[in-house]
Amino acid sequence: MDPDFIRSGGTFDFAFDDPLFSNRVIHLHITQTPSSIPTTKNPLLSLFSHLFSNPTNPNPDNNPPSRTRSIHVNSAILAAKSPFFHRLFSNGMIESSIPTSPVSLPIHSSEEPPLLDLLRFIYSGSLPFPTTRNPSALLNILVAADKFEVTSCISYCVTHLLRLPMTSDSALVYLDLPSSVSSTDESRPLVSAAEDYLVAHHKNFDKGADFQRLSVAGLETVLRRDDLRPDSEDEVFDAVLKWGRFNFPDLDERRRVLASCVTRLVRFPHMSAERLKDVIRCDDLDRDFATRVVQDALFFKAGAVSPRSDDRRFIARDYKRKPMRMFKADRPCKHCVMYFDLKWEECVGLAPLGRIYSEAFRLGGHVFCLSAGRKGLDAKGGSFGLSLVMMEKGPGNDLVGFECGVRKLPHSQFSDWKYKEHVSLSFNVVTGKVCSLDLFSVRWESFVDPDNLYCIEGMIYLKAVVTVW
């Protein structure tokens, strides 16, 4: 038996481009790939973007092809694996109807290597080892397999790409593949793996260089997740603005892109009231658009709207600093009323001395936040309390008064108010904040009981009032 046939493992690898086992000839009319390949912030995507053009019209200016390459093929083998080649050999054209007539296939020069690898795959069912370890080569072949409708090769390339280490660059390339590639069932595992990688990579919301280099698809993948852990939604809005300015220097283009992305990705109802004022004044956003989203957010905060359950803008993320509902007034003195809703399970799961912080709020030139958690550990586990923390001290040495209440029954008034005498706040230059001031405290052993008076359908509802003179 022919040793070449034995080495082929019973496949048709031995017959590729061999006139003895071929009944047709494909003339590849190869034009030079345009040198002006579109560039992007992602270097890998720039390399592959020229592969996404239409293979049947690589030379729109009708210039003579630079060269022609002939390949001997078996039409039955190709047609069995690819609807594209099945049509090519049976589309009724004169050159297709004559069994010995060659068929023409125009391609760019950059498509030649992956197309030859694809044809070899059709014959053998595999790719050589060096190729399966090369993500660039595999991606090129994957795109070619999509164009020429070889689904078995798409699955093969996806399987081997998933075995290679994922990086931010490769994940962005997979997300930015043409929809014809990414929407197929065969490619979906690769796209899902890229999404999972980016979400895990940015889960704690690192706003560094990697975040700035995200494509639109990458940004949407990260920010549509509910389990993203930014400090607050204010931080998300600031990061999206910075991303837009980095990637779209032109103001008109930036406004267009941000309007299409921001309306779906930034959850304005969970931004602080102070930052919502900045949204209205933001030059990066269209004024009508900014006014509309801020109005929706304020109506939500006031409890005047009932959002649809499928509208993700109204779903809170897993913020490091929990959002609050706040109402401020300047008369008769500066004061702020805050409603701080906490999940009982999250509170009970706190480590010793663990804390849950609220979003920051500004009052009387100072910046404060609320801090809830365990404190004063003793034999009975200490207690659960609510504290007021100053994050920034403004001018002057103002007096601060505060009081706190907790709701015991659904729809009841807040009770168990605890009032503190007015305190003169002096800033600690060592710690960067004043000492936490205790507002509310309950024994830990009582608090962890799910039947305690303060747990209402899995939630703890706290109310605090801070006044500055």
C-alpha positions in Angstrom: 0.0 0.0 0.0 1.2 3.5 -0.7 3.1 4.8 2.4 1.6 8.3 1.8 -1.9 6.9 2.2 -0.9 5.1 5.4 0.5 8.3 6.9 -2.7 10.1 6.0 -4.6 8.0 8.5 -7.2 7.0 5.9 -8.1 10.6 5.2 -8.0 12.3 1.8 -4.9 14.4 2.7 -2.8 12.5 0.2 -5.1 13.7 -2.6 -4.9 17.4 -2.1 -3.7 19.4 -5.1 -2.8 16.1 -6.9 -4.0 15.9 -10.5 -4.4 12.1 -10.2 -7.1 12.4 -7.7 -8.7 15.6 -8.8 -11.4 16.4 -11.3 -11.4 20.2 -11.2 -9.0 23.1 -11.1 -9.6 26.3 -9.0 -7.9 29.4 -10.3 -7.2 31.7 -7.4 -7.1 35.2 -8.8 -5.0 36.9 -6.1 -4.9 40.7 -5.7 -2.6 42.5 -3.3 -4.2 43.3 0.0 -4.7 47.0 0.3 -2.0 48.6 2.4 -4.5 51.1 4.0 -5.9 48.6 6.5 -8.2 50.3 9.0 -6.5 50.7 12.3 -8.0 50.5 15.8 -6.8 50.9 19.4 -6.6 47.1 19.4 -3.5 46.0 17.4 -4.7 42.4 16.9 -8.0 43.6 15.5 -6.2 45.8 13.1 -4.4 42.8 11.7 -7.6 40.8 11.1 -9.9 43.6 10.0 -8.9 43.3 6.3 -10.0 39.7 6.3 -13.7 40.6 6.9 -14.2 42.0 3.4 -16.3 40.2 0.7 -14.1 37.5 -0.9 -16.0 37.6 -4.1 -15.1 41.2 -4.9 -11.6 41.9 -3.7 -10.8 44.2 -6.5 -13.5 46.8 -6.8 -11.5 49.0 -9.1 -11.4 46.1 -11.7 -7.6 46.3 -11.9 -6.0 43.1 -13.3 -5.2 40.6 -10.6 -1.6 40.5 -9.6 -1.2 36.8 -10.0 -3.1 33.5 -10.5 -2.6 30.3 -8.6 -4.1 27.0 -9.7 -5.1 24.2 -7.3 -6.3 20.8 -8.3 -9.3 19.7 -6.2 -11.9 17.0 -6.0 -15.3 18.8 -6.3 -17.1 16.0 -4.4 -14.8 16.3 -1.4 -15.1 20.1 -1.3 -18.9 20.2 -2.0 -19.6 17.6 0.8 -17.9 19.9 3.4 -18.9 23.3 2.1 -22.2 24.7 0.8 -20.1 27.5 -0.8 -18.1 25.1 -2.9 -21.2 23.1 -3.7 -22.7 26.2 -5.2 -19.4 27.1 -6.9 -19.4 23.7 -8.7 -23.1 23.5 -9.5 -24.4 27.1 -10.0 -25.3 26.6 -13.7 -22.5 28.8 -15.1 -20.8 27.5 -18.2 -17.5 27.0 -16.3 -19.3 25.0 -13.6 -21.3 22.9 -16.0 -18.3 21.6 -17.9 -16.6 19.0 -15.7 -13.1 19.8 -16.9 -13.5 23.5 -16.9 -11.6 25.4 -14.2 -13.5 27.7 -11.8 -12.3 31.1 -10.7 -12.1 32.4 -7.2 -10.9 36.0 -6.5 -9.3 36.6 -3.1 -6.9 39.0 -1.4 -3.3 38.0 -1.0 -3.8 38.0 2.8 -6.5 35.3 2.4 -4.3 32.9 0.5 -2.5 31.2 3.4 -5.7 30.6 5.5 -7.6 29.5 2.4 -5.0 26.9 1.6 -5.0 25.7 5.2 -8.8 25.5 5.0 -8.7 23.4 1.9 -6.2 21.0 3.5 -8.5 20.8 6.5 -11.4 19.7 4.2 -9.2 16.9 2.9 -7.6 15.9 6.2 -10.0 17.0 9.0 -7.2 18.6 11.0 -4.5 21.3 11.0 -0.8 20.8 11.6 0.5 21.2 15.2 2.3 24.5 14.8 -0.9 26.1 13.4 -3.1 24.9 16.3 -0.7 26.7 18.8 -0.8 30.0 16.8 -3.8 32.1 17.7 -3.3 34.5 14.8 -3.2 31.6 12.3 -6.2 29.9 13.9 -8.2 33.2 13.8 -7.4 33.7 10.1 -8.5 30.2 9.3 -11.7 30.7 11.4 -12.6 33.8 9.4 -11.9 31.9 6.1 -14.0 29.0 7.3 -16.9 31.3 7.9 -16.6 32.9 4.5 -16.4 29.6 2.7 -19.0 27.9 5.0 -17.0 25.1 6.4 -18.7 24.7 9.8 -16.5 21.7 10.9 -13.4 23.9 10.6 -15.1 26.7 12.6 -15.7 24.2 15.4 -12.1 22.9 15.1 -10.6 26.4 15.3 -12.8 27.4 18.2 -11.8 24.3 20.2 -8.1 25.0 19.8 -8.4 28.7 20.4 -10.2 27.9 23.7 -7.2 25.8 24.7 -4.8 28.7 24.4 -4.3 31.4 27.1 -6.9 34.2 26.9 -5.6 37.8 27.1 -7.4 41.1 27.0 -6.3 41.7 23.4 -7.5 38.3 22.2 -10.8 38.6 24.1 -11.5 41.9 22.4 -10.7 40.4 19.0 -13.2 37.5 19.6 -15.9 40.0 20.6 -15.3 42.2 17.6 -15.5 39.4 15.0 -18.1 40.0 12.3 -21.6 39.1 13.3 -21.6 36.4 10.6 -18.9 34.6 12.6 -19.8 35.4 16.2 -23.5 34.6 15.9 -23.0 31.0 14.8 -23.5 28.2 17.2 -20.0 26.9 16.5 -18.4 30.3 17.5 -20.6 31.0 20.5 -18.4 29.1 23.0 -15.4 31.4 22.0 -17.5 34.6 22.3 -18.8 33.4 25.7 -15.3 32.7 27.0 -14.1 36.1 25.9 -17.1 37.8 27.7 -16.4 35.8 30.8 -12.7 36.7 30.7 -13.3 40.4 30.3 -16.0 40.4 33.1 -13.7 38.6 35.5 -10.7 40.8 34.5 -12.7 44.0 35.2 -15.0 42.7 38.0 -13.5 45.1 40.5 -13.6 47.9 38.0 -10.0 48.7 37.4 -10.1 51.9 35.3 -6.5 51.6 34.1 -5.1 51.3 30.6 -6.9 48.0 29.9 -10.3 49.6 30.5 -9.5 52.5 28.2 -8.6 50.1 25.4 -11.9 48.3 25.5 -13.8 48.3 22.2 -17.5 49.3 22.2 -18.4 45.6 22.3 -16.0 45.0 25.2 -17.4 48.0 27.1 -20.9 46.7 26.7 -19.9 43.2 27.9 -18.3 44.6 31.1 -20.9 47.2 32.0 -24.1 45.2 31.3 -23.3 42.9 34.2 -25.1 43.3 37.5 -22.2 41.8 39.5 -19.7 44.5 38.5 -18.1 45.9 41.7 -17.4 49.6 41.2 -17.4 52.0 44.2 -20.6 53.6 43.0 -22.4 54.3 39.7 -20.8 57.7 39.8 -17.5 55.9 39.2 -19.0 54.0 36.2 -20.2 57.3 34.6 -16.8 58.9 35.1 -15.0 55.9 33.6 -17.3 55.8 30.5 -16.7 59.5 29.9 -12.9 59.0 30.2 -13.2 56.0 27.8 -15.1 58.1 25.3 -12.6 60.9 25.4 -9.7 58.5 24.9 -11.2 56.6 22.0 -13.2 59.3 20.2 -11.4 62.7 20.2 -14.0 64.2 17.9 -16.8 65.7 20.0 -19.6 64.9 17.5 -18.6 61.3 17.2 -18.1 61.0 20.9 -21.6 62.3 21.6 -23.1 59.9 19.1 -21.2 56.9 20.5 -21.9 57.8 24.2 -25.5 58.4 23.5 -25.9 54.9 22.1 -23.8 53.3 24.8 -24.4 55.4 27.9 -28.2 55.1 27.7 -27.9 51.3 28.1 -24.9 50.9 30.3 -24.9 53.7 32.9 -27.5 53.2 35.6 -28.4 56.8 36.2 -31.1 56.0 38.8 -28.3 54.8 41.1 -26.0 57.8 40.7 -25.8 60.3 43.5 -27.8 63.5 43.3 -24.6 65.6 43.1 -23.3 63.8 40.1 -26.6 63.9 38.4 -26.3 67.7 38.4 -22.9 67.2 36.6 -24.6 65.0 34.0 -26.9 67.9 33.0 -23.8 70.2 32.5 -21.7 67.6 30.7 -20.5 68.8 27.3 -19.9 65.2 26.1 -23.6 64.4 26.1 -26.4 65.8 24.1 -28.3 68.2 26.3 -31.8 66.8 25.5 -30.5 63.2 26.2 -28.8 64.2 29.5 -32.0 66.0 30.7 -34.2 63.0 29.9 -32.0 60.4 31.7 -31.6 62.7 34.7 -35.4 63.2 35.0 -35.9 59.5 34.8 -33.4 59.0 37.6 -34.9 61.6 39.9 -38.4 60.3 39.4 -37.0 56.8 40.4 -35.3 58.2 43.5 -38.5 59.9 44.5 -40.5 56.7 44.1 -42.6 58.2 41.4 -42.1 55.5 38.8 -42.4 51.8 38.8 -39.6 50.6 36.4 -40.1 47.5 34.2 -38.4 44.4 35.6 -36.5 43.9 32.4 -35.0 47.5 32.4 -31.5 47.0 33.7 -30.9 50.7 34.3 -33.0 50.4 37.5 -31.1 47.4 38.9 -28.4 48.2 41.4 -25.0 46.6 40.9 -22.9 45.0 43.6 -21.4 48.4 44.6 -18.6 48.7 47.1 -20.3 51.8 48.3 -24.0 51.3 48.6 -26.4 53.9 47.1 -28.8 55.7 49.3 -31.9 57.8 48.8 -31.2 61.3 50.0 -33.1 64.6 50.5 -31.3 67.8 51.3 -32.4 71.2 52.4 -30.6 74.4 53.4 -33.2 75.9 55.7 -33.5 76.4 58.5 -30.0 74.9 58.4 -28.1 72.6 56.2 -29.4 69.0 56.7 -29.6 65.7 54.8 -32.1 62.9 55.3 -30.8 59.5 54.1 -32.5 56.1 53.7 -29.9 53.3 53.8 -31.3 49.9 52.8 -29.1 46.9 53.5 -29.5 43.2 52.8 -29.6 41.3 56.1 -27.6 38.4 54.7 -24.8 40.7 53.6 -24.7 42.3 57.0 -24.7 39.0 58.9 -21.9 37.7 56.6 -19.5 40.5 57.6 -16.2 39.4 59.0 -15.3 40.7 62.5 -14.8 44.5 62.2 -16.1 44.3 58.7 -17.9 47.4 57.3 -20.4 48.3 54.6 -20.0 51.9 53.3 -22.6 54.1 51.7 -22.0 56.4 48.8 -20.4 59.7 49.7 -22.5 62.8 50.2 -21.5 66.5 50.5 -23.1 68.7 53.2 -21.9 72.1 54.4 -18.7 71.9 52.4 -17.8 68.5 54.1 -17.9 65.0 52.5 -19.4 62.2 54.7 -20.5 58.7 54.3 -22.4 56.2 56.5 -20.7 53.0 57.7 -22.6 49.9 59.0 -21.0 46.9 60.4 -19.7 44.9 63.4 -17.8 46.6 66.2 -16.7 46.2 69.8 -15.9 42.4 69.6 -16.5 40.6 72.9 -17.6 37.1 74.0 -21.0 37.6 72.5 -19.7 38.9 69.1 -19.9 42.6 69.8 -22.7 44.6 68.1 -24.0 45.8 64.8 -23.9 49.6 64.4 -24.2 52.5 62.1 -21.6 55.3 62.1 -21.1 58.6 60.4 -17.6 59.1 58.8 -16.1 62.3 57.5 -14.1 61.7 54.3 -13.2 65.3 53.6 -13.4 68.3 55.8 -14.3 71.6 54.4 -13.5 75.1 55.7 -14.5 76.0 59.2 -15.1 73.9 62.3 -18.8 73.3 62.0 -21.1 71.6 64.6 -22.7 68.4 63.3 -25.8 66.9 64.7 -27.2 63.5 63.8 -29.9 61.0 64.6 -30.8 57.6 63.3 -33.9 55.3 63.2 -34.6 51.8 62.1 -37.9 50.4 60.7 -39.3 47.4 62.7 -42.4 46.6 60.6 -43.3 46.9 56.9 -44.8 50.3 56.1 -44.2 51.5 59.7 -42.5 54.7 60.7 -38.9 54.6 61.7 -38.5 54.1 65.4 -35.8 53.7 68.1 -34.4 57.1 67.3 -31.1 57.8 69.0 -29.9 61.3 69.3 -26.4 62.6 69.8 -25.3 65.9 71.2 -23.9 68.3 68.7 -20.2 67.5 67.9 -17.5 69.9 66.7 -15.7 68.0 63.9 -11.9 68.4 63.8 -10.1 66.6 61.0 -7.5 64.0 61.8 -4.5 64.6 59.6 -3.1 61.1 60.4 -6.1 59.0 59.4 -7.5 61.4 56.9 -10.9 61.4 58.6 -12.6 62.1 61.9 -13.4 59.2 64.2 -16.6 57.3 63.4 -19.5 58.5 65.4 -21.9 55.8 66.6 -25.6 56.4 65.6 -27.3 53.1 66.2 -26.2 49.8 67.8 -27.8 46.4 68.5 -26.2 43.4 70.1 -24.7 41.0 67.5 -26.4 37.9 68.9 -29.8 39.6 68.6 -29.0 41.0 65.1 -28.0 37.6 63.5 -31.4 36.1 64.5 -33.5 36.1 61.3 -36.6 36.6 63.4 -35.2 39.8 64.9 -37.4 42.9 64.9 -35.2 44.7 62.3 -35.2 42.1 59.5 -38.1 42.8 57.1 -38.2 40.4 54.2 -34.5 40.0 54.2 -33.7 43.8 54.4 -32.6 46.2 57.1 -34.1 49.7 56.7 -32.1 52.5 58.3 -32.8 56.2 58.3 -30.2 58.9 59.3 -30.4 62.7 59.5 -27.3 64.8 59.5 -27.4 68.5 60.2 -24.5 71.0 59.9 -24.5 74.4 61.6 
